[in-house]
Amino acid sequence: MVFPSVESVSKSPAFPTAIWRLQPHQYGLFPVAAERGGPLNISWEIHGEGPINLILIGGIGLAKADWQQQTLYFGHERGDRYSVLVFDNRGAGESDKPVMRYSTSEMARDLLEVLDHLGWTADRQLHISGGSMGGMIAQEVAVLAPERIASLNLHCTAAKLENNGTFMESMGRLGALLPRSLDSEIRSTANGCFPEEWLIAPDQTELPSEKTPKCEVPVGGYGKFDSNYERFAAQEIHMRRNKNGFLLQAVAGGFHRKSPEQLRDLADRVSRERIMVLHGTVDRMIPVDYGRKLIEYLNPGKALIVEGLGHAPIQQMTKWFNELLEERCALGEKLSGR
């Protein structure tokens, strides 16, 4: 399949509107890790003012805007019910990118310090969703503070990545290890994260409108692209990942390790009924067998192996994923007596 070039995508009428102007209800930079090699600043935003606290943890290189379809759904269209925290892990977005050894456990501690700062400290208050490396960080949060978790939702992630070449191959697909053109980087990432049939399909993204609360709408409104690939490419062009931070995060993901015993203890402490594991059969970044192992070790209340799903359900199956996450939040609230 020959995908449109960066130049072609940049000329699309929809290109200037690829990143939505969703205005947070709260935002800031918070210094963390003062006694752990820092301090370093973590950039965070809260969208919505509702009682249900949802935390979205991104994977390698992801930044706050990568969650815009979830931020729109939960924090703006349903902002009276949800308060959604999106943030940039160390090494990404507007957070600091210190040159040091990163680990998923240290990144989990960064997040917990932000949550303490926000006052999100009560038992069974946090609904956590993490994908890829974000799912590894979510596992570490559950180890450190299991009593604070109302629901734990892990998608397209792993307990550990085996030393069989898969991880380095995945990093190569993401275009981070070797110098290459932006066109090549984006195409490689797209091929690693999504099935081809989705990439070539028409863009059906549900867009913000003038009725969307706390959203600045450009003249002419938000536009659609000719294909899902074009939308993905446009977002990548706008966001341009920091390569040094990307590689340091990749090291953290590559060295993440949770034994079957640690995961069983985690599940006991969080409560298996509160845990969901989701994985796709055509995930080329973290193959589906890793999801099956995570399901075996955690024995979660909900386990989903989805045919035809790649590495990024937040984009490939947005409506279904958002409704699934809403269902998981409702269950967590019910189990917590709210």
C-alpha positions as CSV (number, residue, x, y, z in Angstrom):
1,M,0.0,0.0,0.0
2,V,1.4,3.4,-1.0
3,F,0.3,6.0,1.6
4,P,0.1,9.8,1.0
5,S,3.3,11.7,1.7
6,V,3.8,14.1,4.6
7,E,3.7,17.0,2.0
8,S,0.3,15.7,0.7
9,V,-1.2,15.3,4.2
10,S,0.0,18.8,5.2
11,K,-1.9,20.3,2.3
12,S,-5.2,18.7,3.3
13,P,-7.9,21.3,4.4
14,A,-8.3,19.3,7.6
15,F,-4.6,19.4,8.5
16,P,-4.7,22.6,10.6
17,T,-7.5,21.1,12.7
18,A,-5.9,17.7,13.4
19,I,-5.2,18.6,17.1
20,W,-8.4,19.7,18.9
21,R,-8.5,22.8,21.1
22,L,-10.0,21.1,24.1
23,Q,-9.6,23.5,27.0
24,P,-8.7,21.8,30.3
25,H,-10.5,22.7,33.5
26,Q,-7.2,22.5,35.4
27,Y,-3.6,22.3,34.2
28,G,-0.1,22.8,35.4
29,L,3.5,21.7,35.7
30,F,4.3,19.8,38.9
31,P,7.9,19.0,40.1
32,V,8.3,15.3,41.1
33,A,11.2,13.0,42.0
34,A,13.0,15.5,44.2
35,E,14.7,12.6,46.0
36,R,14.8,10.3,43.0
37,G,17.2,12.2,40.7
38,G,15.0,15.2,40.1
39,P,13.2,17.4,40.5
40,L,11.6,17.2,37.1
41,N,8.4,18.8,35.9
42,I,5.4,16.7,34.8
43,S,2.9,18.5,32.6
44,W,-0.7,17.5,33.4
45,E,-4.3,18.5,32.6
46,I,-7.7,17.7,34.0
47,H,-10.7,17.8,31.7
48,G,-14.1,17.7,33.3
49,E,-15.4,18.4,36.8
50,G,-17.2,15.2,37.6
51,P,-16.8,12.8,40.6
52,I,-15.3,9.9,38.7
53,N,-11.5,10.2,38.5
54,L,-10.1,8.7,35.3
55,I,-6.4,8.5,34.6
56,L,-5.1,7.8,31.1
57,I,-1.5,6.6,30.9
58,G,0.2,6.8,27.5
59,G,2.8,4.5,25.9
60,I,6.2,5.3,24.5
61,G,6.4,8.8,23.1
62,L,2.7,9.5,23.6
63,A,1.6,12.9,24.9
64,K,-1.6,14.4,26.3
65,A,-3.1,15.2,22.9
66,D,-2.9,11.5,21.8
67,W,-5.8,10.9,24.1
68,Q,-8.0,13.6,22.6
69,Q,-10.8,11.3,21.5
70,Q,-11.0,10.0,25.1
71,T,-10.6,13.5,26.6
72,L,-13.5,14.7,24.4
73,Y,-15.8,11.8,25.3
74,F,-15.2,11.8,29.0
75,G,-14.0,15.2,30.0
76,H,-16.1,17.4,27.7
77,E,-19.2,15.6,26.5
78,R,-19.5,13.9,29.9
79,G,-17.6,16.4,32.0
80,D,-20.3,16.5,34.7
81,R,-19.6,12.9,35.5
82,Y,-15.8,12.5,34.9
83,S,-12.6,14.3,35.8
84,V,-10.0,13.0,33.3
85,L,-6.3,13.3,34.0
86,V,-4.0,13.3,31.0
87,F,-0.3,13.9,31.4
88,D,3.1,13.6,29.7
89,N,5.3,11.0,31.2
90,R,8.9,12.1,31.8
91,G,10.6,12.1,28.4
92,A,7.5,13.2,26.4
93,G,5.4,16.2,25.4
94,E,5.8,19.2,27.7
95,S,7.3,17.3,30.6
96,D,11.0,17.4,31.4
97,K,13.3,15.0,29.5
98,P,16.3,14.4,31.7
99,V,19.0,12.2,30.4
100,M,19.0,9.4,32.9
101,R,17.9,5.8,33.3
102,Y,14.1,5.6,33.2
103,S,12.0,2.8,34.6
104,T,8.3,2.0,34.7
105,S,8.3,2.0,38.5
106,E,9.9,5.5,38.6
107,M,7.4,6.8,36.1
108,A,4.6,5.3,38.3
109,R,6.0,7.2,41.3
110,D,6.0,10.4,39.2
111,L,2.3,9.8,38.6
112,L,1.5,9.1,42.2
113,E,3.2,12.3,43.2
114,V,1.0,14.2,40.8
115,L,-2.1,12.5,42.1
116,D,-1.1,13.4,45.7
117,H,-0.7,17.0,44.6
118,L,-4.2,16.9,43.1
119,G,-5.7,15.4,46.3
120,W,-6.8,12.2,44.5
121,T,-5.7,10.1,47.5
122,A,-8.8,8.4,48.8
123,D,-9.3,4.6,48.7
124,R,-10.8,3.2,45.5
125,Q,-10.8,6.6,43.8
126,L,-8.7,6.0,40.7
127,H,-9.9,4.5,37.5
128,I,-6.7,3.8,35.6
129,S,-6.3,3.0,31.9
130,G,-2.9,2.3,30.4
131,G,-1.8,1.1,27.0
132,S,1.5,-0.4,25.9
133,M,4.3,1.1,28.2
134,G,1.4,3.0,29.9
135,G,0.0,-0.4,30.9
136,M,3.3,-1.3,32.4
137,I,3.3,1.9,34.4
138,A,-0.3,1.1,35.4
139,Q,0.9,-2.3,36.8
140,E,3.5,-0.5,38.8
141,V,0.9,2.0,40.2
142,A,-1.2,-1.1,41.2
143,V,1.8,-2.6,43.0
144,L,2.6,0.7,44.9
145,A,-1.0,1.8,45.7
146,P,-3.5,-1.1,45.2
147,E,-6.0,0.3,47.7
148,R,-6.4,3.5,45.7
149,I,-7.6,1.7,42.5
150,A,-11.3,1.5,41.6
151,S,-10.6,-0.1,38.2
152,L,-7.5,-1.1,36.4
153,N,-7.7,-1.4,32.7
154,L,-4.6,-2.7,30.8
155,H,-4.6,-2.7,27.0
156,C,-2.0,-4.0,24.5
157,T,0.7,-4.4,27.2
158,A,2.8,-7.1,28.8
159,A,4.2,-8.3,32.1
160,K,7.6,-8.4,30.5
161,L,9.0,-8.4,27.0
162,E,11.1,-11.5,26.3
163,N,14.6,-11.3,25.0
164,N,13.7,-12.7,21.6
165,G,14.2,-9.7,19.4
166,T,10.5,-8.7,19.4
167,F,11.0,-5.6,21.4
168,M,13.8,-4.2,19.4
169,E,11.9,-5.0,16.2
170,S,9.0,-3.0,17.5
171,M,11.2,-0.1,18.4
172,G,12.5,-0.3,14.8
173,R,9.0,-0.1,13.5
174,L,8.4,3.0,15.5
175,G,11.3,4.7,13.7
176,A,13.2,5.7,16.7
177,L,16.5,3.9,16.4
178,L,17.8,4.9,13.0
179,P,17.9,8.2,11.1
180,R,15.1,8.3,8.6
181,S,12.7,10.7,6.9
182,L,9.6,11.8,8.6
183,D,7.6,10.0,5.9
184,S,9.4,6.8,6.7
185,E,8.9,7.2,10.5
186,I,5.2,7.8,10.2
187,R,4.6,4.9,7.8
188,S,6.6,2.6,10.0
189,T,4.7,3.6,13.1
190,A,1.3,3.3,11.3
191,N,2.1,-0.2,10.0
192,G,3.2,-1.3,13.5
193,C,0.1,0.0,15.3
194,F,-2.8,-0.5,12.8
195,P,-4.1,-3.1,10.3
196,E,-3.8,-1.9,6.7
197,E,-7.6,-2.2,6.1
198,W,-8.2,0.4,8.9
199,L,-5.5,2.7,7.6
200,I,-7.0,2.9,4.1
201,A,-10.6,3.2,5.3
202,P,-12.3,6.6,5.3
203,D,-11.9,8.9,8.3
204,Q,-15.0,8.5,10.5
205,T,-13.7,10.3,13.5
206,E,-16.4,12.0,15.7
207,L,-15.3,15.6,15.8
208,P,-15.9,18.4,18.4
209,S,-18.6,20.9,17.4
210,E,-19.7,24.3,18.5
211,K,-21.8,22.6,21.1
212,T,-18.9,20.9,22.7
213,P,-18.2,22.4,26.2
214,K,-14.9,24.2,26.6
215,C,-13.7,23.6,23.1
216,E,-12.4,26.3,20.8
217,V,-13.8,25.6,17.3
218,P,-11.9,27.1,14.3
219,V,-13.6,29.0,11.6
220,G,-15.2,26.4,9.3
221,G,-15.1,23.7,12.0
222,Y,-13.0,20.6,12.4
223,G,-12.4,18.8,9.2
224,K,-12.2,15.1,8.2
225,F,-9.4,13.5,6.2
226,D,-9.8,11.1,3.3
227,S,-8.4,8.2,5.3
228,N,-7.5,7.1,8.8
229,Y,-3.9,7.0,7.8
230,E,-4.1,10.7,6.8
231,R,-5.5,11.7,10.2
232,F,-2.9,9.6,12.0
233,A,-0.1,11.1,9.9
234,A,-1.4,14.7,10.5
235,Q,-1.4,14.2,14.3
236,E,2.2,12.8,14.1
237,I,3.4,15.7,12.0
238,H,1.9,18.2,14.4
239,M,3.3,16.5,17.5
240,R,6.9,15.5,16.3
241,R,8.1,13.1,19.1
242,N,11.3,13.9,21.1
243,K,13.7,11.1,20.1
244,N,15.9,11.2,23.1
245,G,13.0,10.9,25.5
246,F,11.5,8.2,23.2
247,L,14.6,6.1,23.5
248,L,14.8,6.5,27.3
249,Q,11.2,5.5,27.6
250,A,11.9,2.5,25.3
251,V,14.5,1.4,27.8
252,A,12.0,1.6,30.6
253,G,9.5,-0.6,28.7
254,G,12.2,-3.0,27.6
255,F,13.3,-3.6,31.2
256,H,9.8,-3.8,32.8
257,R,9.4,-7.0,34.7
258,K,6.5,-8.4,36.7
259,S,6.7,-12.1,37.7
260,P,3.6,-14.3,37.8
261,E,3.8,-14.2,41.6
262,Q,3.9,-10.4,41.6
263,L,0.9,-10.2,39.3
264,R,-1.1,-12.6,41.4
265,D,-0.4,-10.6,44.5
266,L,-1.3,-7.4,42.6
267,A,-4.6,-8.9,41.5
268,D,-5.3,-10.1,45.1
269,R,-4.8,-6.6,46.4
270,V,-6.6,-4.7,43.7
271,S,-9.4,-7.3,43.4
272,R,-9.6,-9.3,40.2
273,E,-13.1,-8.1,39.5
274,R,-11.8,-4.5,39.1
275,I,-9.2,-5.5,36.5
276,M,-9.5,-5.7,32.7
277,V,-7.0,-7.0,30.2
278,L,-7.5,-6.2,26.5
279,H,-5.3,-7.2,23.6
280,G,-5.7,-7.4,19.8
281,T,-4.9,-10.4,17.5
282,V,-3.0,-8.2,15.0
283,D,-0.9,-6.2,17.4
284,R,2.6,-6.0,15.8
285,M,4.2,-4.0,18.6
286,I,3.4,-6.3,21.5
287,P,2.0,-9.5,20.0
288,V,-1.1,-11.1,21.4
289,D,0.7,-13.9,23.3
290,Y,1.8,-11.3,25.8
291,G,-1.8,-10.3,26.4
292,R,-2.7,-14.0,26.9
293,K,0.1,-14.4,29.4
294,L,-1.1,-11.3,31.3
295,I,-4.6,-12.8,31.4
296,E,-3.3,-16.1,32.7
297,Y,-1.3,-14.5,35.5
298,L,-3.9,-11.9,36.6
299,N,-7.0,-13.9,36.0
300,P,-8.9,-10.5,35.6
301,G,-12.6,-10.0,35.9
302,K,-12.7,-9.1,32.2
303,A,-10.4,-10.5,29.6
304,L,-10.7,-9.6,25.9
305,I,-8.8,-10.9,22.9
306,V,-10.2,-8.9,20.0
307,E,-9.9,-10.2,16.4
308,G,-8.5,-7.6,14.0
309,L,-7.4,-5.2,16.7
310,G,-3.9,-3.7,16.5
311,H,-1.9,-1.8,19.0
312,A,-4.0,1.3,19.5
313,P,-7.7,0.7,20.3
314,I,-8.0,4.3,21.5
315,Q,-7.8,5.3,17.8
316,Q,-8.8,2.2,15.8
317,M,-12.0,1.3,17.8
318,T,-12.6,4.6,19.6
319,K,-16.3,4.5,20.2
320,W,-16.2,0.8,21.4
321,F,-13.2,1.5,23.6
322,N,-14.7,4.6,25.2
323,E,-17.9,2.7,25.9
324,L,-16.0,-0.2,27.3
325,L,-14.0,2.1,29.6
326,E,-17.2,3.8,30.7
327,E,-18.5,0.3,31.6
328,R,-15.4,-0.5,33.6
329,C,-15.7,2.8,35.5
330,A,-19.3,2.1,36.3
331,L,-18.4,-1.3,37.7
332,G,-15.6,0.1,39.8
333,E,-17.9,2.7,41.2
334,K,-20.5,0.1,42.0
335,L,-17.9,-2.1,43.7
336,S,-16.8,0.9,45.8
337,G,-20.3,1.5,47.0
338,R,-20.8,4.7,45.0
